[in-house]
Every structure is written in structure tokens, then in C-alpha cells.
């Protein structure tokens, strides 16, 4: 067995949905972890040190990165809270800039970055535009970077699947049906497709990339083997969770965008960017990932069946 290049890994967002899975995977591979967490204690283990701190505080980053050999940056948001200073620009771009600059101060070379499918210059959504800005800062950092762009990430502790479970069980508005945003006057003009990927496979990808020289200076799309429309995703979720399909009804995307534009963010369960992104395909060709990593992410229904009973 080849000698390991890295031993102690720094992880941002380690207390979150994806972050906790990444930490678990790193531990299973024998790594030590320095975990930066804004609010919560990360998994208790002799080889995990939790550092409570702010991503935008240089002192917090410097303390947490001390003694680390590689860094994984996972922090991102889907909902803004401008009153608290939580915006896409601040978290995605400024947060990435702070993390990358701290990595360089610490003398760390290996850096893995979480981005998202759909990221591109000139994107309609500010979510995607700020993620693109972050990627560009990483690409010009001079580090040995790898960027991952996953589609919708699902798993038992994720907010999306918990909401799917509530809709499937008629325990959340609109209660009578499972909603999605659709194009056209009444919403029946269709929406974008998704390629959901299991959180455990995302975590495995990050851990596997650390020691894989093929992945340096590469960007990978991450998605499962099947693409779903929103109605297909809802129906598959309902069948796994409650054993039968639920009624799926579109809400006009134009109306949802108008509502999100004039309504305070704190009063809505969605924002304008989410509506915009729901109309775009969140899919991609994962052949490059499969070639360089030697394995394929597992299917949505296969993995959902393994945890649906616990939702």
C-alpha cells in the first residue's frame, strides 16, 4: 500500500448535512480532521478537533488549519438572510476567498472545493453567478485544487428529503399535493431536470480525490445514473416513503418569481433564485468522473430505499 500523502484534513461546514458525511468518510479512511463549524459540535472522535468559528474571521481559520496537510471547503447556502449578513456574495465568494487565502497562509497545497451543477458566467441566478466567481478564485489560486459540481444532493439528514417526506405524508403545505415550479401561464410548460446524487457518494468523492493525482486542476460533475423531471422525483419519493404516489401539481414559475420579488425572504420557504434554477436542467455527463475515480454514483431510488423508513 502506497504511503499516504496527507494525514490531517481541514474541513469547513463540517457540522452540516454534507460536511458531516464528508467527516465520517474521512475518518473511515483513516484521516484526522480539523473541523470548522459555525454552530455545532462535530462528531465526537479522538481524531476530530472541532473549531467553533466564523469562515470570514482570519484568526478562526488560521487556528483551525494549523498542522493540516489538505483542506476541503464545503460551505454554501441556498437561502439568503440579508439582515444577518448571509448573502450569496458574502458566503460563496467572500467565504471562498477567505478560505483559499487562509490555506495559502498555512502553507497547504491540496484544496478541494464544493461548487454546483449549473455554475457558469452570466447565469440568471445569483446563486450560480457567485458560485462561478468562487470557482474562478480557486482556479487562479496557484493551489492544487479540485472542484466538484454536484446535482441535487439527497440523504436522510438533508432538508430536501425531509421536506419530500412531509409532502408525501401531507404534513406540510400545500398538504393536498406535492408542488413544483413550472413554465407557462398555469405552470404546465415543464421545468428543468435533476440528477440526484447520494450524500455518501459525494463524501466518498471528496475523500478519494485527496490522494488521486489525476484530479488535480480538474472540475467534476457529480450526479446519479438517472435524470428525473420534478414530477418523477416527487412520485418516486412518495412511493418510497409512503408506499404510493401522491398528486403532483405545478405552480407557475412566473407567479412564484413575482411573489419572491416583493415578499420578505423570511416569510417564504423559497426564493427567486430557487425558482429560476428549477427551470434549468441540473444534469450533466459524469463520464469524466467515472473514468478518473473508477466507480459510479448510485441511483436515487436505490439509496432512498435504504433510508426512507427513517425520514
TIKOL-223489 format. One record per residue: y, x, z negated of N, C-alpha, C in turn. Coordinates in pm, whole numbers, plus 50000, padded with zeros to 5 digits. Layout:
! residues N
YXZYXZYXZ
...
//
This chain:
! residues 311
498805008450000500005000050000501255008850000
502205005950091503405014050102504265012749978
504975023649947505865023349832506995013349856
507375006149753508434996049765509795002849771
510644998049861511985003649877512924999049766
512704986949718513614980949620512834976249499
513514976049386512864971549263513634960349195
514954961649189515774951949116516734945149214
516654931949220517404924249319518464915749252
519684916249302520774907849256520794894949337
520914883349270520894870349338522054861749290
522874856849383523904847049347523324833049361
523894823549286523404809849293521984808449243
521584817249153520184818049110519734805849030
520684798148975520294786348898520194773748979
520484774549109520474762749195519114759549253
519094749349337517854744549400517144755649478
517844761749571517234772549649517134785149566
518174787949487518184800249409517024801449313
516664790449246515554791049152514244793749224
514104788349346512884790949426512834805449471
513994810949509514034825049551513694834149434
514244831249316513924839449199512434838949169
511834827149172510394825849148509584834049248
510004833649374509284841249478509444856249455
510624860649422510844874849395509974879649279
509894871549174509074875149059507604876049097
507154866549180505744866649221505414878849306
506444884649368506244896749450506414909549369
506754908049240506854919849154508234925749140
509264918849187510624923849173511224920149037
512174927848993513034924148882514274917248941
514914908748863516034900948914517224901448818
518404903748874519664901548805520244888848866
520334878248788520694865148839522114861448796
522984858948894524324854048862524294838848869
524644832348759524604817848752525894812848688
526494802848750527764797848702527634789448575
526534781748567526424772248456525164773648372
524024776648435522784775148362521994788148348
521144788548249520244799948230519174799348338
518894810848396517854811648497516524813848427
515444811248496514084812148445513904823548344
513384820048230513174830048125512004839048161
512244851748172511184861448201511714875248164
510804883848127511204897248083511904904948194
511604901448321512184908848434513324901248500
513874891148432515054884048481516174885248378
517324890148422518514890348337519534880748397
519954871048319520954861448365522344866048326
523234865848424524624869248401525454856848430
526054851248325526934839748345528264845048398
528724839448508529984844348560530424837048684
531594840648732532214834448848532064843648968
531664837749080531474845449203532764852449246
533894846649214535174852349257535804861549152
535044864749049535514873948944534854887548965
535604897449011535014910649038534274916548919
534794914448798534144920148679532754914148659
532604900848683531304894248670530314900048770
530764901748893529894907048997529494921448969
530444929548930530144943648905529134945248792
529294937248686528364938248573526964933948614
526864923148693525554917848731524844926748832
525604933748915524984942049020524604955948971
525064959748855524784973248806523284975748799
522834986448863521434990148861520564983048964
521164974949050520374967649151520254975749280
519184972849355518904980049480519194971849604
519264958549589519494949649703520144936949650
520764929149741521484917149698521154905549791
521064893549730520844881149804521954871549766
522694866949866523824857949841523474844049893
523364834249801522904820849834523954809949814
525054813149749525984802749707526604795349826
526574782049819527214773749919527384759749861
528254751849924528464738049879528414728749998
528124716149973528184705850077529264695650046
529674695049919530764685949877531884694249815
533104691849859534264698749803534804691349680
535424698849591536144693349476537484700649468
538404696949555539664704549565540424705449433
540344695149351541054695449224540564706449132
539334710949154538764721849073538764735049149
539404735149266539414747249348538124749849422
537274739549432535984741149501536144735749643
536424744849736536584741249876535664749749962
535434745250085534574752950175535144766950198
536444767850218537054780950242536884790250122
537084784850005537024793149884535594797549854
534644788349862533264791749825532544799149937
532624793950059531864800150168532454813450213
533754813450245534334825850296534794835350186
535664830550097536154839549992535034843949899
534074834949872532944838649788532074849349853
531834847749983531054857950054531794871250058
533084870650084533884883050086533794890149951
533904882349843533814888349709532454894649685
531384887649727530034892849706529794905449787
530184905349914529984917050001530784929049950
532034926549911532854937649859532244943649733
531694934949647531064939849524529784947749555
529024943049652527814950149695528174964349739
529244965649814529664978749862530164987549746
530884981349653531334989149535530144994349456
529074986449450527884990349373527015000549445
527355003649569526555013149646525255007449698
525154994149703523954987449755524074986449908
522974988849979522974987950125522334974950176
521264970450111520494959050164521094946050114
521404937150208522084924650175521514913350260
521074902550194520544890750263521494879050239
521744871350343522794861150338522284847450381
522644837250303522294823450336523424816950416
523084812450537524034805150618523444791350649
523614786150770523104772850802523004771050952
522054763050997521984759451138523274752151177
523704754351300524914747751348526164755951330
526064767251260527214775951237527664781951370
528974781251396529504786551522531024786351517
531654794651599533124794051605533544781051673
534634775251628535134763151691534354750651658
533494751051556532724739251517533684728351470
533254715751484534104704551441534244704151289
533184707251218533204706151072533724718951008
534514717250904535004728750828533854735850757
532824728350722531624734450662531074745250754
530854741750881530284751350974531274762551008
532554759351020533534769651054533654780150944
533644775750818533764785450708532474793450691
531344787250720530084794850718530094805550827
530674802350943530784812051051531694823651010
532824820550948533724831050900532984840350804
532174834450717531404842550622530424851650695
529724846150793528794854250872529514866050938
530684863550994531424874151062531814885350964
532164881650842532494891850743531254900250711
530114893650702528854900850676528524910050792
528644905050915528284913051032529144925651045
530374925150998531274936651009531374944650879
530424942350788530484948750656529994963150654
529194966850753528574980150750527304980650666
526894969250610525674968650529524444966550616
523274968350557522004965050623521714950350596
522324941550673522294927250645521224919950725
520844908450671520024898550740520604884850707
520754876450809521324863050789520264852550822
520144842550734519234831350759520054818550780
519664810950881520304798150911519244787050903
519034781250787518034770550775518584757050819
517674748350860517994734250880518014727850741
517864714750733517824707750605516704713450518
517034717950397516044723450305515574712450212
514264710450203513734699950117512804705750011
512644698349902511774702549794511934693149676
511084694149577511064684449466512314684649380
513054695649377514244696449294515544695149373
515434692049501516614691049584517294677549576
518614677449585519374664949576519014655449689
518774660749808518494652049922517214644049901
516144650549858514884643349840514924634049719
515714637449619515874628149507516594615349553
517564617049644518234605149699517294597249788
516484604149868515494597249951514564588849864
514164594449750513274587249659513944574849602
515234575949568515964564449515516084553449620
516404557349743516494547449851515134540949877
514084549249879512744543949906512324533949799
512764536149676512394527349564513444516549538
514464515649625515524505549613516284507049480
516514519549441517204522149315518594528049334
519054528549459520394533549488520984525649604
522314523649601522994516649710522724523849842
522534516049948522704501449965521484493049926
520524498549858519394491449798518434485049900
518944476949990518064469450081517564477750197
518174489050224517744497250339518114511750315
517534520650397517844534850393518864537650504
520064542650470521134543750569521224557450637
521844557450754522234569850819523454566750905
524174577050947525354575351029524964575851176
525364565751252525014565151393526234564151482
526084568551606527174568051703527354553951757
528494551651820528744538851883529444528951792
529824517751851530624507851781529944502751655
528644499751663527914494651546526914504651491
526984517051539526134527551484524774529051548
524504521751655523164522251714523064531851833
524044540951843524034550551953523304563451923
522584563851812521814575751778522604585751695
521924596051651522524606651570521784619551599
522194630251532521544642951554520124643351497
519364653451540518004655551489518004666551385
516974666451301516814676451196515454683151208
515344694851148514114702551150513844707551008
513524698350916513464701850774512504713250743
512934721750650512134733450612511964733150460
510754736350415510424735750273511084747150196
511614744150079512344753950000511484766249966
510194764149946509314775449917509184784850035
509254779550157509204788050276510514795650295
511634789250261512914796250264512904807850165
512404805350045512334815849944511434827249990
510304823850049509394834150099510064842650207
510854836250294511544843650400512484854050342
513244850150240514154859750177513394871350115
512334868450043511564879149979510904888250082
510354882350187509684890350290510644899250367
511874894450384512844902150463513274914950395
513244915350263513754926850190513174940050240
511874940350258511194952850292510804953750441
511294944350521510914943950663512044949850747
511884961950800512974968350876513334960951004
512414952751057512714945051178513864935351157
514074931351032515044920751005516464925750983
516644938950977517984944350954518874941551075
520074936251049521054932651152520534921651245
519734912551187519214901251264519604888051196
519734877651277520014864051230518854855151269
518334847451173517134839351197517394824451172
516954816251265516914801851244515654798651165
515794789751067514664785850983514494770750988
513334766351034513064752051039511574749651046
511174737651013509774733951020509304732151163
508024728851182507454727951317507834715351394
508434705451328508744692851396510204688951377
510764683351484512114677951478512054662851453
512964657851369512974643751331514344637551362
514334624951406515564617151403515754612651259
516954608051227517194603151091516274591251056
516094581451145515154570651110513734575651087
513284585351168511944590851149511824597951014
512864605150976512834612350849512784602550732
513604592150737513604582050631512244575150619
511684571350732510404564150728509284572950677
509274585550719508254594850670508394596850519
509634597650473509884599450329509394587250251
509734575350300509344563050230507834561650224
507154564750333505684563650336505054572950234
505594585050221505024594650126505354590949982
506524585249959506994582749822506524569249767
506604558749851506224545349801505054539249879
504534546449976503344541750046503594531750157
504844529750195505144520650305506524524150362
506764520050485508044522450547509104513150490
510324517950488511454509750447512314506650569
513124496350557514064492750661515124503650671
515384508650791516374519150815517494513350901
518724514650855519864508350922520984518650941
521564519351064522684528651085524004522851039
524874531750991526254528450961527124535551065
528104528851123528904535051228529584547951180
529344558751253529924571551214531444571251218
532024564251316533484563751326534094557151202
533424546951152533924539951033533774548850909
532634555750898532414564550783533434575850781
533764581450897534774592050903536144586750862
536474574650906537764568750870537854566550719
536774561350662536744559050517536874572250442
536154582550486536184595550418537544602150430
538284598950535539604604850556540624599550457
540524586650421541554580350337541124578150192
539844580550162539324578050028539184591149950
539624591649825539424603849745537954607949741
537704620849755536344625949763535504622049642
536134620949526535384617849404534814603649403
535304595149494534854581149497533774578549600
533394588649677532394586849783531204596149763
529994591649805528814600449798528664609249922
529644608850012529604617050134531024621150168
531154630650261532484634650307532514634950460
533694637250514533874636850659533014647250729
532894659050671532084669650732530624665550744
530114658750643528724654350648528514644150761
529484635450780529384625750889529394632951024
530314642251040530394649851165529084657151192
528564663951091527334671951111526124663151137
526124650951084524984641951107524854637951253
525944639351330525914635651471525464647151560
525304658951502524884670751578523424673951549
522734679451648521364684051624521384695851528
520534695351426520384706151330518994712151351
518794717151474517484721951515517634735251589
516544742251605516604754851677515234760951702
515184771151784513964778151821513664788651714
512534787251647512174796451538511194807351583
511024808951714510054818651764510364832951718
511634836451716512024849951673511634852251527
511874842151443511464843351302509954845151293
509194836751362507734837251355507204850651405
507844856351505507404869251559507644880551459
508824880951399509174892151310508564890851171
508254878451127507704876450994506194874350994
505644869951106504194868451115503644855851053
504474845951026504004833150973504974822051012
504524809551001505324797951040505634789250918
506854784450906507154774650800506284762250815
505964756150703505064744550703505804731550733
505014721250769505574708650811506174700350698
507134691850733507824683450636506864674050564
506064666450639505184656550577504064663150497
503594674650544502564681950470503074685950332
504264691750326504794696450199505324685150113
505904674850174506374663350098505194656750026
504054656150093502864650350030502434657749905
502804670449895502404678449780503274676049657
504454670049678505334668049561505944654049551
505624645149646506224631749646505984624249516
504814626049455504504618949332505394622749215
506044634249223506904638649114508374635449134
508704629049245510104625749271510564613649189
//
